Amino acid sequence: MSTSIHWQARQHAIEWTWPADVPNRIVAIIRPLTLMLFSFFLFAGLVLGQSAGIVKGTVEDNTGGTVAGAEVKLRNQATGQEVFSSSDEEGGFQFERLPFGDYVLTVIVKGFKPSELPIKVEGQRESLVHVQLQIAAAAERVFVSANSVSVPAAGQNIDAVELNRSWLEGLPAKEGDPLAVPSLFLDPATGGAMGPKIVVDGVETSALEVPLTTIRKVYVNKSPYSAEFGRPGRGRIEVLTRKGSRRDYHGTLTFLARNSEFDARNAFASKKPPLQREIAEAELDGPLGRKIRFLAASRYYVSDESAIIHAHTLTGPLTENIGISERNLRVFGRLDFDLTPRHALTVTYKYKDKSQQNSGVGGFSLPEHATDSTIHENEVKVFERTIISPSFLNDLRFAYKDEPQEKTSRSGQPGIIVLGAFTSGGAQIRQHQREKAATIQDVASLVWGRQTIMFGGGARPRFFHTIDSSNSGGAFTFANLSAYAAGEPELFTMNQGNIQASFSQNEYFSFFQDEIQVRPSLSVSLGVRYEWQSNLDDHNNFAPRLAFAYAPRRGQIVLRGGFGVFYDRQPEIMQQQALLYDGTQGYQIVVKNPGYPVPYDPASPPPPSLLRIALRIRTPYLTQASFGVERKLGKGRNYLSVDYTMVRGTKLYRTRNINAPLPETGATPDPNFINIDQFESSGRLRSHSMTVSFQTTLRNRLNLLGQYTFSKALDDTSGMFSLPPDNYDLRPEFGRADYDRHHRLNLIGTYRLPWGFRAGSIVSMNSGIPYNITTGFDNNGDTLPNDRPPGVNRNTGQGPGYVSVDLHFAKEITLRKGEASAAQPAARQHHSALSALRASYSTNRGPRLEVGIDAFNVLNRVNYKNYVGIQSSPFFGCANAANPARQLQFSMKFHF
């Protein structure tokens, strides 16, 4: 191949000569486009002969919650003919094969006022209806909702991102990942030491990892100052899973596939990396008698792809594709027991079996640096909901999980790290860890006049057992290729001692919150949360919360603000590493300017190095304050909001070598040790952001959600394991945060096209993150080659921006129409599983096949990963890796 690459450090550009395989590339581009056009005309031809209309919609209460079991009637005004249906578990209903004309839609639910509205069925379009019911006794009590700005609520901000199944299934998402879209709207400044929190059905979990078909809704930034949660609204993702149907049996079979034949070539690959990925999901739900519902789902993920190595060795530039394999099985089950009208019980089970082979390579990492890993997980959750009185609700939650995982290097050779050039040898990773954790929570809600009071607490006991012999073979670090050629390492490190550690970590919390409707135009929420961790001596962690919403003259404008303190937790990895290498069980060997390949004389080993937790370590916390303006635009669901948020982080985690050579004398404070690396809470964060959010629904066909954020985030630590170049002067560390992007724009939308086609799109545009500039040498003699040039502070380099446009295109084909709804009364009279199965086709839409295609990075823009900041690297000032080029994903779903 005649392609040549010329690196320009100053311009950060890639110059390409004209490739010799242009015809093959043109064919690779035309092939998927031809397939898309062929699919479009094929499916369009299937529906051209249709002359009947469709009415579909959702039923919600005035708080935005879905209403299941609503009786829905549609009457033709010309003929008087009536058809009946009922809303499903997600509040949805649908009528098909309707003659064109004028209709009246009536919705009746016990406890709500009946709703009646005119509908016109015409053309080849679906009629989409959103029915919002009002409480029958609304005159006696004030109810507020996120969609009503005339009666504002402190905990119901309209800039919250709410994604239901229609959003999740209508947008492009790689591998059907339900968190791909919500993650776009998080604020990394509020993530904390371990990143954003994921809360599933009210219980915090380490990862979602359930099939997409089991998810009902996903929220981001919902009630940002709620005392029930430990993180701010943009620092957590809340997920609600689905219940099984109460009356009918439903199921979905899903198949997703990707292949490199339909993808564009990555800019750093000499030839297109092979990829083959298949994902199969199956879901079934329905009744088990009168009072029990079930939902069962599974997902199997098979991936054989390639990582792209782009490095520089002694023989010159190296570009290579290395195969990576992954297998992932997930199983999810749910049982809902309607014990009494006021008492419900839910039991869920999750199983995960994940394995990866040959991972950890790509970029600078050569094939011999690969690792294999396995993770198994069993998790059981039990939820009990009791309606003690019409105004008092109690939720009791229990969860238990057992998660063993293992990670090993494919090579046992000593590691070789040539900074900014390549990493070879073994990865020196051999870990086995098992976590057993339980969670118990109790949350109560009380409505008392104009007040809504919430209070509760929980405990999370966790037990860890670790066997870790990582880096027992040692690793050499070279400053550059010249030093590697001369056999002159800058550093050698190795771990020795006991490789086992067992410990427990118990976490507790309690909270109280009172939301008061002071008057119809003003709502105030006051709360406090207390957190405590068993392996910390810091017990003074009270976190006050305040939020308010005010609508002047009860108009279309709402002024909203809040203040809150949010405490972090000490990650378990800190306790684990301290137990392994604090000198009582094990220690580290660090040798500056060692020999090669024999680093030191075994007869006279160097003094040990330690890793420990500071005695007076404290819990990091964030202080967040915000003020915003919300405006309802015209009729319908159209909203605009502008919000300013300030975040201050205090006592953030970092590592510091307290035994580094003193600047005045060059001697170490304790000559019995080389390094004493210490976890401590001495970092700080300052973040300011202005966010503009816009939501609209046009003609029940186009749904748009856009968010632009202008922000600046400064901190002086890159995380719990980051070591400063100068351990005695931390002032140069305060600079742009690693995640700081001044501009972020995310726009998502779904559109219902004629003839039953659907389209969805995600547009993401971000300015670049910073990168750190270092010399590549240990200039100050503290055994860490991360020193910066004189006068250069942390993260002063400007990285590349990011632009991506993703598209989703799908068509649903009804294979057999559901039977007339007149059979529904009979279905209600029979409650056995067999009769419910027979009646299922009378209440659903019949079996349907949905065929779709997703295109990621449609513009095929080269989105570089960050630039290399090591001055001794041949790649200095340039990228050596890029995000994926254009990729296509094909999907097929069968609903029954």
N, C-alpha and C positions, 0 to 999 in steps of 0.2 A: 504494500500500500504506500502511496506517495505522500501521504499526509505528513507534514512537518509542523512542529510546534516551536514557537520562539517566545520565551518568557521575557516580559518587560516589567521590571520591578516597580518602576515609577508610574507607568500608566495602568498597571494591573490588567493587561490585555493579553489576548491570545491571537496570534496571526496564523491563518491557515492558508496553505497552498491549495490549489484546486484539486479535489480528490479524484482519483482515477475511477472510483466506483459510483459515479453520479447516476448512471442508469439504474443500478440496484437500489440506490437511495430513493429515486423517484418512484420506483415500483413499491418500495416499502411504505411510502407515504400514500400513494394512490390506492393501495390495497385496502387499508382500513376505511378510507373515505368511500371507496366503491361499495364496501360492505354496508356502511351506514346508509348510503343512498338506496341501495337495493332493499335493505330492511324497511326503510321509510315507505317506498312505493309498494312493497309487498303488503305491509300492514294497512296502508291507506286503501289498497284495493279491497281488503277484507271488509272494510266498513263503509265503502261508498254506497252500497245498496241499502243501508239502514235508513229508515224513515221514522223511527220512534225516538222519543226523548228520554232523558234520565234526570231524576231529581235526587240529590244526595245532600247530606248535611250533618250537623252535629247539634246535640242538645246539651246546654250547660246551665248551671245555676248562676245566680248573680254574683258569686265569688269566683267564677271561672272554672269551677270543678265540673267534670263530666257527669251527666245524669244517665244512668243505665235503667233499662226497663220502662222508659217512657212510651206511652201509647201514641203512635203517630198515624194520623189519618189524612189521606189525600183525596179530595172530592173534585171531580170534573164538573165545572159549573154549567157546561152545555148539556151533558147527558145525565148528570146526577150520579154517575157510577163512582163508587168509593173503593179504595184499596187501603189496606192496613199494613202496618209494620210496627216494629218497636226498636228503640235504640239499644245498641249492643253495650258491651262493658266499657267502651271508650266513648259512649254517647253518640255513636254514628248510626245513621240509617240511610237507606237507599231504595228508590223505586225505579224500575227499569221498564222498557217497552211501553212507554206512555204515549198515547196519541197527542199530537200537538194541540195546544189550546190553553185556556185559562183554568186554574185550579185554586182551591183553598186548602192550605195546610193547617191542620189542627194538632196540637201537642198537649197531652193531658198527663199529669203526674200528681199523685197524692201529695198534698202539702204545698203545692205550687199553684199559682194562678194559671188557668188554661191560656194557651197562646194560640192565636189564629192570625194568619197572614196570607195574602194572595201570592200565587206563583204563576208565571207564564212559561210554558214549555214551547220552544220554537227552535227551528234550525237544527244543525248538527252539533249543538252544544249541550253540555251538562248544565243544569241549574243547581247552583250551590247555595245552600241556606245555612245560616247560623242562627239558631234559636236560643235566646237567653231568657230563662224563666225567672219569675219573681216569686219570693216567698209569699204564701197566702196571707200570712200575718205581718206583712212588711210594715203596715201602719203602726204596729206596736213596737217595732225594734228597728234600729238603723243598721243596715248591712252595707258594707263597703267592698269594693273590688278594685283590682288593678286596672280595670278598664273603665272605671268611673272616676273622673276627675272632679265632679261636683261635690263628692263626699270623700275627701282624701283619707288615706290610711298611712300611718308612719311606716308600716312594714310591708307595703305593697307598692314598690317603685315600678314605673312603667318601663324603665330601661333594663329591667330584668330580661334575660334571654330564656325563653321557654320554647323548647323543641319537643313536639309530640311525634308520634309515629309517622304522620304525614310528612313532616319536615325531614325526619331522619331517613325515611325511605325515598324521598324525592330529591335528595341532594347527592352529589358524587361523594363517595367515601371509599377509600382504599380498603379492600378486604372487608367491607361492611363494618368498619370500626365505629361504634356509636359515640366515641369520645373525640373523633377527629374534628367534627364541627364545633362542639362546645368549647374545645380547648383554644379555639381562635379568640375567644372573648375573655380569656383569663388575663389577669395582671400579674406578671412574674414578680413584681415587687412585694406582693402579699402572700407569696407561696410558702414562705418559711424555710426552715432548714431541709425539709424532706420534700419540698414541692407542694403543689396544690393537693388538697384533701378530696377524696372521693367518698361520698356518703350515699349508700344504697339502702333505700327503705328506712332511713333514719339512723343507720349504723355505719360508722366509719370503717372503710376497708382499704387494703393496700392497692388493689386493682379491681377494675370492673369485671372483665373477662366472663361475661355471660352472652349468650346469643342475642343478636339484635332483635329477633322476634319476641323476646321476653320483656322488652323495655316499653313502658307506657309513656313516660315523659322524662326529660332531662332539663335541669335548671342551672343557670349561671347568674350570679349576682342577685339572687332572690333574697329579699330582706337582708341587706348587707350588714346590718348591725344587730342581728338577732343574737340574743344571749344563749340560745340553745346550742350554737356552734362555736368552735374554737378559732375558726378562720373567718376573715371578711368575705363579703359576697363574691368578689372576683378572685378569691383564693380557694374556692371550693366548687365542686360539681356535685349537684344533688340528682340522684337517679331514683325513679320509681318504677318498679317492675309490675308487670301485668297480672291480673287475676284471670282465672279461667272463666269461660262463659257459664252463666247460670242456667241457660236453657238448651243451648245447642252445642254440637260438636263442630269445632273448627280446626283446621290444620294448614300448615304452610310448609312446602318443600322449596328450598333455595339452593341454587348452584351458582357460584361465582368462579370465573376463570380468567387468568392472564397468561400471556405468552409473549416472549421477546420478539417473535416474528412481527408483532403489531406495534412494537415500541420503537422510538427513535434511539439512536446511539448516544450514550453519555459522552460529554465533551472530553473526558479524560480517558476514555477507552480507545485502544487502537482498533478493536473490533467490537461489535455489539455483544454485550454480556448475555449469555443464555439465561433464560428465566422461564419457569413453568410453575404456576401456582393454581391450586384448586381449593375451593372452600365449599363444603356442603353443610346445610343446616336443615333441621327438621323440627317442627313444632306441632303439638296437638294439645287441645284443651277442650273442656266441656264439663258437664255435671256428672257426679257420682251419687245419685240419689237426690233427695230434696234439699239437703243442707250442706252438701260437700261439692266443691269444685276443684278441678285439677288443671295443671298446666305442666307439660313436660317438653323439654327442648334439648337439642344437642347440636354441636358444631364440631366439624373436623376440618382441620387446616393442614394442607400439604404444600410445602414450598421448597423448590429447588431453584435457587437463584445464584448470582455471582456478585462478589465484592470486587471492586476495582482498585488495584494497587497502583499507585503513582508515586514512586520513590526515586532515590538516586543512590546507587551503590558505587563501589570502586570501579566497576566495569562501565559505569555510565547510567543514564536514565533507564528506569525500569517501569514498564507498563504491562500489567497482567490481570487477567480475570480469574478469580478463584471461586470455586463452587462452595455454596453454603446450603445446608439442609436444615429444615425445621418441620416438626410434626407437633400438632397441638390439638388435643381433644378436650372439649368442654361439655359438661352435662349440667342441666339445671332442671329442678323440679319444684313444684309449688302446690300445696294443698290449702284450700280455704274452707274453714268450717264455720257455718252460720249457726252457732249453738242456740242462740235466742235472738229476738229482735234487737237486744241491747248488748249482746256479747258475741264477739267473733274471735276466731283463732286462726293463725296462719303459720304454716311450717314450710320452710324452703330448704333445699339441699343443692350444693354446688360442688362439682368435681372437676379437677383440672389435671391433665397429664401433658406436660410440655417438654420437648427435647429439642436441642439445637446441636448441630455438629459443624465444626470448622468455623465457628463464629469468632469475632474479634479481629478479623483481618480487613485490609483495605486501607487506602491512603498510604501512610508510611509503614504500616504493619505488614510484614512478609508472611508467606504461607505457614512457615514453621512456628509462627507466633500464635497460632489458632488455639481455641479452647472448645471443649464440649460441655454441655450443661443439661441438667434435668431438673424439673420442678413438679412436684405432686401436691395436690391440695384437696382436702375434704373440709367442707364447711356446712354447718347446720345452723339455721336461724329459726327462732320461734317468736311470734308476735301475738300479743293478746290485747284486744281493744275492748274496753268496757264503757258503755254509756251509763254512768251512774245516775244521772238526771238529765233533763233536756239541756241543762247549761253546764254540765260537768262531764268531761271526757278524760279517760286515763289510758295511756299506751304503755304496755310493759314489753320490753324487747330483750331477747337473749340470743347470743351467738357463740359458737365455738368452732375453732378451726385448728387443723393439724397440717402443717406445711413443711415437709422435708425438701431440701434442694441440695444439689451437688454441682460443682464446677471444677473441671480439671484441664490441665494443659495437654495438648497432643504431643508435645516434646518436652523432655526433661532436661534439655541442655540449658546452660546458664543464659540468661537474657543478655542481649546486646542492644543498647540504645545509642544510636548516633543522632544527636539532636538535630531536628530539621532535615534529616536525610532518610533514615530507615530505622526500623526496629525488627530485630531477628532473634534467633534462639528461642528457647521456650518462654512462654508467658509467665512461667513460675507461679501458677495458680493451682492450688489443690485445697479445695474447701468442701466441707460437708456441714450443713447447718439445718437444724430442725427447730421450728417455732410452734409452740402450742399456746393458744390464746383464747380467752373467753371474754365476752362483753355482756354486761347486764345494765340496762337503762330503764328508768321509769320517768315518763313525762306526762304531766297532767295539764289540762286546759280548762279554765273556768270563765264563763261569761257572767258578769255581775253588773247589771245596769249598762253603763257606757264603758265599762272596763272589760278587757280580755286579758286574763291573768294566766301565765304559763310558768310552771316551775317543775323542777325535777333534778335528777342526778344520775350518775353512772360510775361503774368501775370496769377496768380493763386489765385483769391480771395476765401477764405474758411470761412465758418461760422459754429460754433459749439454751440449746446445747450445740457447741461448735467444735469441729475438728478442722484446724487450719494449719497446713504446713506450707503455705505460700512462701515463695522466695527462699526456700531452704537450700536451693542450689545456687543462689546468688545472681546478681545482674551487674553488668558493667555499663557505665555511661561515658560516652565519648563526646567531646565538645564539637567536633566536626569530622569530615571525611579524612582530612589530613592526619588528625590525631589517631583515627582508626587505622589508617594505613601504616602509621609508625608504631602501632601497638602501645599507645600512651593514653590510657583511660583517665578521665577526670575523677571518677568516683566508682566505688564498688560497695554494694549493699547486700546484706544477707540476714535472714531471720534464724534464730536458734532458740532451743529450749522446749518447754512443754507446749504441745500443739492443741490442747483441749481446754475449753472454758465452758462453764455452765453458770447461768445467772438468771435471775428473775427481774422483771421491771413492771411495776404496778402503776397504773394511771387512774386518777380519780377526777371527777368534776361534779359540780352542782351549779344550778343557775336559778334565777328568778327574774321574771319580766312582766311588766304591766303596761299594756297599751290602752291609752285613755282617749276616748273621743270627747275632747274638752268641749267642743261645740261642733256643729255640722261642718264648719270650714277648717277646723284645726284638730289634728290628731298628734299625740305625743306618746312615745314609747320609752320607758325607763327600765333598765335592767342591770344585772350584775352577774358575773360568772366567776367561779373560783376553780382553780386547777391545782393539782398536786401530783408529784411523781415520787415514787418510793426511793429511788436511788439518787435523790437530790436533797440537799439540806435547805433549799430555798422554798419556804412555805408561805410566803407573803404575796401570793399571786391572785390578787383580786382585780378583776377586769370590769370596770363600769362600761355601760353602753347607753347611748342616747340617740334617738331619732325623732324627727318631727316632719309633718307635712301640713302645709297651710295653703288654702285656696282663697285668695282675696275675693270677697264678694261672691264666693261660691261660683266663680267663673271657670273658664277653660284653662286657666293657668294655675299650676301648683308649684309652690316653693318648697323644696325638700332639702333636708340636711341631716347630719349625724356626726357622732363622735364615738369612738370606741377604743378600748385597749384589748389586744389579742396576744395571749401568751403562747409561746412555742413549746415544744417538748424536746427533751434530749434524745437524739436518735440512738437506737440500740447498738449501732456499729461502733459508737464511741466507747461504750462500756466493754464491748467485745475486744476491741483493739487494745484498750488499756489493760485488761486482764491478761492478754497474751504477751504483751511486751513491756510491762511496767517494771521488770526486773525480778519479781518474785517467782514467776513461772517461766518466763522467756525474756529475750532481749534481742536487740538488733546489732549487727556489726556494720559499721560504716568506716570505710577506708578512703582517705583522700590521696590522689595520685598513686593508685595501687599498681602492682605488677600485673602483667598479662601474659599468659592466661592464669597464672597462679598469683592471686592478689596479695597474699601475705604469708609469712612463715608460720605454719601451724604451731611451732614450738613457742612462739611469742606472739600470741594474738593481740590485737589492739583492744583498748578499753571498750566496754559495751556502750551501747546507746539505748535510751529508754523512750517509751511513749506512755504518757499518763494523762489523767484529768486533773486540772487545777483544783486545789482544795476549796477555794472560794468561788467556784464556777456558779453562775446564776442562770436563770431561765431567760432566754431572749424574749423580747416582746415588741410588738408593733403598736404604734399609736396612729390611728387613721381618723381624719376629719374630712368632711365633704359638704358641699353646698351646690344645689342644682335647681334648674328651672325646667318644668315639664309643661308641654302644651299639646292639647288635643286639636287636631286640624280638621275642620269641616265635619261632615257626617261619616259614620263608619268607624273603623278601627285604624285611625291614622294618628300617629304620635311622634312628637319631636321632643328631645330632651338634651340639655346641655349641663354638664356636671364637672365641677372642679374637685379634685381629690388630692389631699396631702398625706403622705405616709412617712413616718419616722420610725426607724428601727434602732433599738437600743440593746446592748449586750449581745450582739450577734456572735455566732461561733467562728473561731479561727484556730489555727495551730501556730505556735511560736516556739522557737528553740531558745529556751532560757539559759542554755549553756553555750551559746554562740560566743566566739572570741570577742573580748572586749575591744571597742574601737581604739582606746587609748594605748593598751599594752599588747593586744593580740593574744592574750592568754585566756583560757577558758575559766569561768568562775569555779567549776568543780573539776579538777584534773583527773578524777577517777572515772569520768565518763567523757565520751566524745560529744554526743548530742543528748539533750533532754528535751524532746518535743512534747509540748503540753497543749492539750485542748483547753481553751479558755473562752470566756464570753466577754470580749472587749471590742467587737466590731460595731459599726454604726452605718445607718442607711438614711438617705434623704431622697424622697421621690415626690415629684409634682406632675400632675397630669390633668389635661382638659379633654373630656370625652363628649362627642356629639353622637347621639343615637337617633335613628329614624326607623319607624315601622309603619307599614301600610299594607292594606288589602284592597285591591282594585277589582271591582266587578266579580268578586268571589273567584277570580281566576289567577291573579298575580299576587303573590305574597313576597314582600321584600323586607329585609332586615339589614340595616347598614350601621356601621360604627366606625368612627374616625377618632383616633387618640393622638394628641400631641403631648409628649411627656419627656421628662428628664429624670434619670435615676442615678444617684451617686452613692457609692459605698466604699469601704476600705477592706473588704474581705470577699474572697471568691468561694467561701464555704468552709466547712469544718476542717478540711484537710489542706487548706491553702496556707503556705508558709511565705512570709514577706522576705524580700531580698535583704533588708536590714532589720534585724530582730529588735533593735534598740531605738529605731526611729520609724514610726508608722505613719508619719505625716505624708510622705509621697504615695502612700497606698490609697488615699482618698481620691477617687476619680470615678469615671463612668463605670456603672455596674456592667458585669459581663453580658447581661441581657438587655442593656439599654438601647432602645430604638426610639428615636425622636418622633418618627411618624409611623403610624399603623392604621391601615384601612382594610376593613373586612366587610364584604357585601355578599349576602346570600339571598337567593330567591328561587321560588318555584313558580311554574306557569303551566296551566292546563290548556293545551293546544286543542284545536278542532279534532274531531273524530277519535277522541279518547287518548290522544298522545299526551305525554307529560314531559316537561323539561325542567331541569334544575341547574343552578350555577353557583359557583363560589369564586369570588375575586379577592385575592389577597395581595396587598402592596405594602411593603415594609422598608423603611430605611435601614442602613447597615448597623450591625453591632460593632463595638470596638474590638481591638485586639492589642495584646500586650507586647511591647518591644523589649527584648532581652539580648544580652551579648552572647549567650550560650556558654559562658565560662563562670567559674566560681571565683570572682574577682576579690571578694572580701574574706575568703577562707572559711566560710561557715558550712562547707560540705554540700552546698546546694547551688547548682549552676543556673540560677535564675536571676542573676544580677542584671540591672538595666544600665544603659549608657548614662553618663553624668548629665543631670538636668532633665532626664526623661522620667515622668511619673507613670503610674500604672494606667494601662488601657488608654494610651494616647493615640493609637493607630485607629483609622477609620476603615471598617470592613465593608464588604459589598452589600448592596440592597437585595431585595427579594420581590419578585413579581410572578404571580401564578394565576392562571385562569383554568378552572376545572368545570366540566360540563357533564350533565346526566340527561339521557334521552331514553324514554321507555314507552311501551305500548301495552295496554292490558286488553286481552281477548277473552270474552265470556264464552266458555265452551258449552254450557247448558244453562238456560235461565232457571232461576229459582221458581218454585211453584207459587201459585196464587196465595196471597196472605190470608185468605179466608180460612185456611187450615190452622191458623194460629190459635184460636180459642181451644181447639182440641188439644193442641200441644200443651196449653197451660193446664189442662185437666189431668194430664198424665205426668208423673214425676219419676217414673223408673228410668234407668239408664237406657233401656231398649226403646221406650216410647220417645224419649228425648232425641235419640239418634234418628228415629223415623221422622220426627218433626223438624229436624235441623234444616232441611232444605226449604222449609216453608218460611224461615225467618232470616236466611242468609241470601246472598246474591248468586248462589250457584257456583260451581267450580270455575276458576279463572286462571288464565295463563298470562304472566307478565314477562316480557322480554325487554331487556335494557342494555345500554352500553354507557360506560363512563369513560371520559377522556380527562386525563390529568396533565397539567401544564400544556394546554392545547397550543399555545403559542410557541412551544418548544424553546423557551428562553433558557439560556444557560444561567442558572442560579448558583453561583459559587458558594461553597462553604467559606468559613472565615479564612483570612490571609495568615500566612506563617509569619510570626514576629521575631524569630530567632535570627540575629544578624549573621551568624556563622553558617546559616543554611543556604544551599543553592536556590531555595525557593523563597528567600526572604522577600516580603512585600507582595507575594503572589499566593494564590490558592493552589492546593494540590488535590482538591476533591470538589465535586459539585453535586447538588441535589439531582434527583432523577430527571431525565429528559422526558419528552412526551410519552405517556403510557396509556394503554387502553385496557379496559376491564369489561368483560361480558357477563351478563347475569340472566338467569331464568328463574322465575318464581311460579309455583303452582299453589293456588289458594283453593281450599275446599271446605 
